[in-house]
Amino acid sequence: MRLATLRTGDGTRAVRIDGDRYVELDAVDVGELLARDGWRTAAGAGTPIHSLVDADFAPVVPKPGKILCVGLNYRNHILEMGRELPRHPALFAKFAEALIGPRDAIQLAPESEAVDWEAELAIVIGAKVRRATESQAAAAIAGFSVLNDVTMRDWQFRSPEWLQGKTFEATTPLGPVLVTPDELPGGTAPALELSCTVDGELVQKASTGDLVFGPVALVRYISTILTLNPGDVIATGTPGGVGHARKPPRYLEAGSLLVTEISGIGRLENTAVTA
């Protein structure tokens, strides 16, 4: 099943997408849909009658209660940097004001001169869970989406804590859809091709099967700390190829086209603009 949140003349609406058509669901967005008991049954109802041509996609979950992010989580990237694999996930947060839709413009804040890209697989939670077992964690995963953790590096490294560089407003595309695990190879442990291009140049490429801490492990770990609720988002980390690691460093500029794609899920296309 593929779910999305579309902008309409009357606000936003959760939809189920089948091919090039969609059916409107009885929820204002995917987050509200996931909070309902029996959301899978409700989402499967109805016959798609609307064309996706000219559809305006919002962030797949516009207002998640929590956005938890993971740093240093791709095995090959960590080893090529000469570091040891982490024993525990490195966690930080992001807030809903940072989110934009899969085709919206990335706002380049005038306060930053080092705006970087980070292509990531996103987990979307579909059930309330605390101190999850492995089976409970797997069952709590509603599906997966695409996210780019656009980062102001000069703000990120102002202090040992990363938050201030990670959640500038209108910087983080999320979408275009949520795909349920049953539609992906590997289910809740998907091995999908992830890529990122800037102005047509391939800058990141990896398999999500290379994650040190996979989706189920992350849900188990994070749910030990606090309750995860339907609509919460976990960004699972980015592979090598970020602009800050280049010599010399490379960052997004006004007019840069950032394309983030994960096989089986979808594609984000976002142009950077001066805020």
N, C-alpha and C positions, 0 to 999 in steps of 0.2 A: 504494500500500500504506500502511496505517495501523497503526503499532505502538504498544504501550503497556506499561507495567509496572504490574501490579495486585498489591495486597496480598491474601494468602490466609491461611487458617488455618495453612499450612505455610511461611510466609514470602512472598517476592515471586516473581512469575512473569512472564516476557515473554509477550505475547499479540499476535496479529494480529486487528484489528477489521474486521469486514465488516458494515456497517449497525448493527443493534442486537444483534449477537451476536459472540462471539469464540472463537478456538481457542487453547488453551495451547500454547506453544512450548517446546522443550527448552533453556531458558536461564532463569536466575534473574531476569534483568532485561534491558532493551534494550541496555545497555552491554555485557554479556557476550555477547549475541547478535551485536552488531556486530563484536566482536573475532574472530569465527570466519570462516574462509575459506568462501565460498559462502553467506553469511548470507541473501542475497536468496532463494536457492532454498529454504533451510531455512524461512524465514519464510513462504513461499508455500504450504507443505505443510499438509495437513489441512483438515477441514471444520469451520467454526464451529458449535459446538453449545451454547455457554453464553450465557445472557442477560446483557446489560450492566446490567440493573436491579440496583441496590444494589452495583455494582462499586466497589471502593475503590482509586482511582488513586494510585499513588506518583509521585514525580517521574519523568518518562519515562526519564531516566538518573539513577539515584539517587546514584551515586558516580563522576562523571566524573573522569578523571585531571587534567584542566585545565578551568577555566572562564575564558575570556578575554573581556573586555568592551570595547566601543568607546564613546567619548564623542564628542559633537558630530558626528553623522553624518547628520542630515536637512537637506537643502539649504534648504528653505523656512524652517525654524526658524533656521538659522545666519544667513541673509540678513536675516530680520526682526529679528534681534538686532543688526544692523549690523556683523557680523563677516565677515571674508573666509573663503572656503571653505578648509579645511585641505589642505595638500599631502600629508600622511601621516595615517594613523589614530592617534587618541589611545587608547592601550591601558592597561588596568588589569586586575587579577585578582579573582576571587571564589573561595571554597572550598566544597567539597561540603556542609559543615555548614550553610551558609546555605540549602540547598534544602529546599523543602516540596512537597507534592503540589498538584494543581490545585484541591482543595477543602479543603485544610488551613488551619488558623488561622495568621495572621501574628502572631508574637510581638513585642509592643511592649516593647522593653527599657526598664527604668526609668531607665537612664542617658541616654536621649535624649528630647528634647522636640520633635523635628523630623523625624518619620518620613514620607517622601515616596514617591510612586509614579513609575515609569518603565516604560511598556509597551514591549515589544521583541519583534522577531522573533529567534528563536534558530536557529543552524545547529548540526546534529549531524554530527560527522565519522564516516565509515564505512570509512575505509581509512588506513593509515599513509602519511604524505606529508611530504616535506622538500624545500624549494626547488622547489615545484611550478610547472610550467608552467600556462598557462590551462586546457588540457584535463585535466591531472592534478588541478588544483584542483577543477574541476567534477565529475570522477569521484569525488573523495574525499568529496563531500557526500552523506551518507546521506539527509538530509531536513531538515525544518524543524519547529520547535515554537514554543510561546508562552512567554514569560518576562516577569516583572515584576521589574525591578531595584530593589526596595524599598531606600531609602537613608536612613540617619540623617544628615541634612544638617549638624547641629551637629558631628558627628564627622568627616564628610567634609572640612569646611573648617577643621579644626583645624590642618592643615598643607597644603602644596602638593600632597602625594600623597593620592589619594582612597581608598586601600584601606580604611582604618579605618572609614569610613562605609558601605562597600559590602558587607561580608560578615558582619554580625551574624548569629548563629545563628537558624535557623528563620524566615527573613524572605522568601525568594525563591521564589515558585511557578514551576514548570516543568512544562509538559505541555499538554493532557492526553495528547496523542499526538505521535508523529513521523510526518509525512507525507512520502513520497518525492517527489522533484521531478517525476516523470512525471505525478503527479496534480494538479499546480498550474499555473495559467496563468503562462507565463514560465519554467517549469522551475527551473533553478538561479539565475535572476534574477527571482523572482516579484514581481508587482505586486499586492499584496493589501491589503485595507482593514484597518487596525489601529485599535482604539479602546480607550479606558479610561474607566470610570465610577466615581465614588465616591458611594455612597448614591443611585444612580440618576441622578446628574448627569454628563453627558458632559464630561470634562475633557481628553481627548486624542483626536485623530482625524487620520489621515494614511494615505498609501499607502506601502508598503514599496518601491515603485518610485522614491521620492524619496531613497533612500540615496545619499550621496556615494560611499561605498565599498561596492559590492555584495558579495554572498556570495563570489563567485569571487575578486574582488580581495582580500578579507580573508583567505581561505585562502592565497592566494599570498603575501601580505605576512607573515602570522604564521608560515607554514611556512619562511620565510627565516630567522626568528629561532630557531625550535626545531621539533622534530618534532611533528606533530599525529598523534594516535593515535585509533583507533576509540573512540567514546563521548565524546571531548572536545566541549565546547560553546563556541560563540562567540555572545555576545549582541551584536547589531549596532547598538545605540544606540536612543535614544528621541527622538520628536518634541517639539514645543512642547506646553505645557499642564501642566507639572509644578507642584506646589503651591508650591514654594519661589519660583517666579517671579511669583506672584500678589501683588497689593497690596491688603490685607495678605496675607502668606503663609498657606497652608492646609496642614494636615498631617493624617495619619491619627490617629484617636482610637479608644479602646476601643469596639467595636461597629461601626466603619466597615466597610462592605461594598465591597471592591475587586473590580471585574470587568474582566478584560483579555481581549480577543477579537481574533482574526485570521481573516478570511474564508478558508474552505477548510481551516483547520487546527482551530480549536476555541476553547474558552472556559475561562478560569480564574475561579473564584468563591471569594474568600478573605475571611474576616472577621478583623479585627484584634482581638486580645485582649491584656490585660495579662500580661506574662510573670511 
